[in-house]
Amino acid sequence: MRKGKKKELLARLTAYPDGTRFGISQDWKGTAAGEPGHTYVAEKLGGKVLFYDPQNGDGDCSGYLDRARGNRFYYFQMNTADLRPGFDINIAVEARKP
């Protein structure tokens, strides 16, 4: 897992080839050290890095980047293995809604 600030994070993720997927973790502004943060995903497509939150189904959670405590992020690359063949995050999110 690597860490960096927003500008560094975007530069590093943009440097990867299209199709690369990432897990992104951060703590929220206004929280103390040790309080829960959040993890979401990103994917580079068409030269742009797109951010998604599979927990709540947010198809553009790029605004999370401005809500990180200390402007610090952790990320890991996860494009070398699929979650499972035929997995559709949209179906999974809908199935979890009350």
GROMACS elastic network, one bead per residue, 0.5 to 0.9 nm:
[ bonds ]
;  ai    aj funct       b0    kb
    1    74     6  0.63011   500
    1    75     6  0.55639   500
    1    77     6  0.82092   500
    2    73     6  0.82186   500
    2    74     6  0.54280   500
    2    75     6  0.54446   500
    2    76     6  0.64756   500
    3     8     6  0.89667   500
    3     9     6  0.77900   500
    3    72     6  0.69806   500
    3    73     6  0.54006   500
    3    75     6  0.63126   500
    3    76     6  0.89718   500
    4     7     6  0.81432   500
    4     8     6  0.57685   500
    4     9     6  0.56698   500
    4    71     6  0.81835   500
    4    72     6  0.56478   500
    4    73     6  0.54658   500
    4    74     6  0.66239   500
    4    75     6  0.84941   500
    5     8     6  0.52925   500
    5     9     6  0.58336   500
    5    10     6  0.86089   500
    5    70     6  0.81922   500
    5    71     6  0.53132   500
    5    73     6  0.60473   500
    5    74     6  0.88515   500
    6    10     6  0.61585   500
    6    11     6  0.85624   500
    6    65     6  0.66274   500
    6    66     6  0.80675   500
    6    68     6  0.88161   500
    6    71     6  0.60667   500
    6    72     6  0.67772   500
    6    73     6  0.71379   500
    7    10     6  0.53619   500
    7    11     6  0.62413   500
    7    12     6  0.86458   500
    8    11     6  0.51199   500
    8    12     6  0.60376   500
    8    13     6  0.85398   500
    9    12     6  0.51956   500
    9    13     6  0.60876   500
    9    14     6  0.84277   500
    9    72     6  0.88610   500
    9    73     6  0.73293   500
    9    74     6  0.85401   500
    9    75     6  0.82454   500
   10    13     6  0.52420   500
   10    14     6  0.59256   500
   10    15     6  0.85463   500
   10    49     6  0.76836   500
   11    14     6  0.52139   500
   11    15     6  0.62891   500
   12    15     6  0.52425   500
   12    16     6  0.70961   500
   13    16     6  0.56019   500
   13    17     6  0.87664   500
   13    20     6  0.84928   500
   13    22     6  0.83051   500
   13    42     6  0.87995   500
   13    43     6  0.86100   500
   13    44     6  0.74297   500
   13    49     6  0.69418   500
   14    17     6  0.76856   500
   14    18     6  0.86652   500
   14    44     6  0.69602   500
   14    47     6  0.69800   500
   14    48     6  0.67148   500
   14    49     6  0.63270   500
   15    47     6  0.89635   500
   16    19     6  0.85141   500
   16    20     6  0.64987   500
   16    44     6  0.74994   500
   17    20     6  0.60526   500
   17    44     6  0.71334   500
   17    45     6  0.84594   500
   17    47     6  0.78930   500
   18    21     6  0.87828   500
   18    43     6  0.78906   500
   18    44     6  0.50027   500
   18    45     6  0.50185   500
   18    46     6  0.63757   500
   18    47     6  0.62794   500
   18    48     6  0.81932   500
   18    49     6  0.88103   500
   19    43     6  0.64102   500
   19    44     6  0.54727   500
   19    45     6  0.58004   500
   19    46     6  0.85831   500
   19    79     6  0.74911   500
   20    42     6  0.84119   500
   20    43     6  0.56783   500
   20    44     6  0.55350   500
   20    45     6  0.79446   500
   20    77     6  0.72582   500
   20    78     6  0.74926   500
   20    79     6  0.53764   500
   20    80     6  0.84958   500
   21    41     6  0.72322   500
   21    42     6  0.56844   500
   21    44     6  0.65972   500
   21    76     6  0.85789   500
   21    77     6  0.59502   500
   21    78     6  0.54274   500
   21    80     6  0.86152   500
   22    40     6  0.84760   500
   22    41     6  0.55530   500
   22    42     6  0.50737   500
   22    43     6  0.62164   500
   22    44     6  0.87137   500
   22    75     6  0.65125   500
   22    76     6  0.54582   500
   22    78     6  0.52857   500
   22    79     6  0.70828   500
   23    39     6  0.67439   500
   23    40     6  0.58470   500
   23    42     6  0.64278   500
   23    74     6  0.82132   500
   23    75     6  0.54401   500
   23    76     6  0.53179   500
   23    77     6  0.65291   500
   23    78     6  0.68662   500
   24    38     6  0.82391   500
   24    39     6  0.54064   500
   24    40     6  0.53338   500
   24    41     6  0.56800   500
   24    42     6  0.70998   500
   24    51     6  0.89734   500
   24    73     6  0.68340   500
   24    74     6  0.57614   500
   24    76     6  0.68184   500
   25    37     6  0.72218   500
   25    38     6  0.56376   500
   25    40     6  0.65635   500
   25    41     6  0.86289   500
   25    72     6  0.89344   500
   25    73     6  0.58130   500
   25    74     6  0.50702   500
   25    75     6  0.61782   500
   25    76     6  0.89164   500
   26    37     6  0.55670   500
   26    38     6  0.56219   500
   26    39     6  0.65616   500
   26    40     6  0.89627   500
   26    64     6  0.87640   500
   26    65     6  0.84992   500
   26    67     6  0.88441   500
   26    68     6  0.59092   500
   26    69     6  0.73646   500
   26    71     6  0.85670   500
   26    72     6  0.65877   500
   26    74     6  0.63983   500
   26    75     6  0.88659   500
   27    30     6  0.89466   500
   27    31     6  0.72350   500
   27    32     6  0.86649   500
   27    33     6  0.81664   500
   27    34     6  0.88287   500
   27    35     6  0.77414   500
   27    36     6  0.68426   500
   27    38     6  0.63371   500
   27    39     6  0.89217   500
   27    67     6  0.83499   500
   27    68     6  0.55795   500
   27    69     6  0.53864   500
   27    70     6  0.83094   500
   27    71     6  0.89416   500
   27    72     6  0.77942   500
   27    73     6  0.78603   500
   28    31     6  0.58044   500
   28    32     6  0.87047   500
   28    35     6  0.87609   500
   28    36     6  0.81223   500
   28    37     6  0.57051   500
   28    38     6  0.75509   500
   28    64     6  0.85373   500
   28    67     6  0.58620   500
   28    70     6  0.87217   500
   29    32     6  0.84550   500
   29    66     6  0.88413   500
   29    67     6  0.55923   500
   29    68     6  0.52303   500
   29    70     6  0.72503   500
   29    71     6  0.85615   500
   30    68     6  0.89784   500
   30    69     6  0.69199   500
   31    34     6  0.83768   500
   31    35     6  0.62253   500
   31    36     6  0.81359   500
   31    37     6  0.83456   500
   31    69     6  0.73572   500
   32    35     6  0.56942   500
   32    36     6  0.88950   500
   32    69     6  0.88341   500
   33    36     6  0.85547   500
   34    37     6  0.85204   500
   37    68     6  0.88279   500
   39    53     6  0.79445   500
   39    55     6  0.89167   500
   40    51     6  0.75152   500
   40    52     6  0.62623   500
   40    54     6  0.67100   500
   40    55     6  0.77155   500
   40    61     6  0.84450   500
   41    50     6  0.84680   500
   41    51     6  0.58694   500
   41    52     6  0.53376   500
   41    53     6  0.62214   500
   41    54     6  0.74423   500
   42    49     6  0.64788   500
   42    50     6  0.53749   500
   42    52     6  0.59698   500
   42    53     6  0.85847   500
   43    48     6  0.81885   500
   43    49     6  0.55625   500
   43    50     6  0.53448   500
   43    51     6  0.66631   500
   43    52     6  0.83109   500
   43    79     6  0.88666   500
   44    47     6  0.62501   500
   44    48     6  0.53954   500
   44    50     6  0.61348   500
   44    51     6  0.89000   500
   45    48     6  0.54244   500
   45    49     6  0.63412   500
   45    50     6  0.72058   500
   46    49     6  0.83189   500
   50    59     6  0.86380   500
   50    60     6  0.70509   500
   50    61     6  0.83670   500
   50    62     6  0.72992   500
   51    58     6  0.87081   500
   51    59     6  0.71751   500
   51    60     6  0.55250   500
   51    61     6  0.54020   500
   51    62     6  0.53680   500
   51    63     6  0.89641   500
   51    64     6  0.89424   500
   52    55     6  0.89686   500
   52    57     6  0.73674   500
   52    58     6  0.58284   500
   52    60     6  0.53851   500
   52    61     6  0.54491   500
   52    62     6  0.76490   500
   53    56     6  0.59381   500
   53    57     6  0.55879   500
   53    58     6  0.50371   500
   53    59     6  0.66312   500
   53    60     6  0.75319   500
   53    61     6  0.62406   500
   54    58     6  0.68372   500
   54    59     6  0.81807   500
   54    89     6  0.67062   500
   54    90     6  0.81327   500
   54    92     6  0.85376   500
   54    93     6  0.67293   500
   55    58     6  0.79539   500
   55    93     6  0.69649   500
   56    93     6  0.69858   500
   56    97     6  0.87574   500
   57    60     6  0.89347   500
   57    89     6  0.82305   500
   57    90     6  0.71847   500
   57    93     6  0.59913   500
   57    94     6  0.82106   500
   58    61     6  0.59201   500
   60    63     6  0.77413   500
   61    64     6  0.56777   500
   61    65     6  0.81085   500
   62    65     6  0.58161   500
   62    66     6  0.80915   500
   63    66     6  0.56741   500
   63    67     6  0.70469   500
   64    67     6  0.50403   500
   64    68     6  0.67068   500
   65    68     6  0.58399   500
   65    71     6  0.76456   500
   65    72     6  0.89015   500
   65    73     6  0.84019   500
   66    69     6  0.87379   500
   66    71     6  0.73524   500
   67    71     6  0.77358   500
   68    71     6  0.50789   500
   68    72     6  0.63098   500
   68    73     6  0.74225   500
   69    72     6  0.64550   500
   69    73     6  0.88060   500
   70    73     6  0.87930   500
   77    80     6  0.80383   500
   78    81     6  0.66990   500
   78    82     6  0.83456   500
   79    82     6  0.70605   500
   81    84     6  0.82741   500
   82    85     6  0.67138   500
   82    87     6  0.83328   500
   83    86     6  0.88482   500
   83    87     6  0.68135   500
   84    87     6  0.55924   500
   87    91     6  0.83636   500
   87    92     6  0.81271   500
   88    91     6  0.55201   500
   88    92     6  0.64418   500
   88    93     6  0.88598   500
   89    93     6  0.60592   500
   89    94     6  0.85682   500
   90    93     6  0.52261   500
   90    94     6  0.62264   500
   90    95     6  0.85974   500
   91    94     6  0.51769   500
   91    95     6  0.60966   500
   91    96     6  0.87832   500
   92    95     6  0.51768   500
   92    96     6  0.65114   500
   93    96     6  0.53263   500
   93    97     6  0.66387   500
   94    97     6  0.54000   500
   94    98     6  0.87803   500
   95    98     6  0.82035   500
